[in-house]
């Protein structure tokens, strides 16, 4: 069984962005090749495709395509605000290492 989590903090931020853009509250997370550690995370507001895994939190849907899912199983998407700024963050148990920017990883 594949599992993903969208934290309430991330759901609240997605709902806010969706409201400002007049789009559905759907956050797409994908993994692309590249980045300083081998793979990079890509976030975008999007639509649900028929083969996507969908996870809902507080009325907001996180969607992941089947190809990216293998690298993201068990991950949580959070929204973090600190002195360095604010960003969506993926807590990925499959990542063997990451990089300082926090947006790329290796397996």
Buried (B, 14 or more C-beta within 10 A) or exposed (E): EEEBBBBEBBBBBBBEBBEEEEEBBBBBBBBEEEBEBBBBBEBEBBEEEEEBBEBEBEEBBBBBBEEBBEBBBEBBBBBBEEEEEEBBBBEBEBBEEBBEEBBBBBE
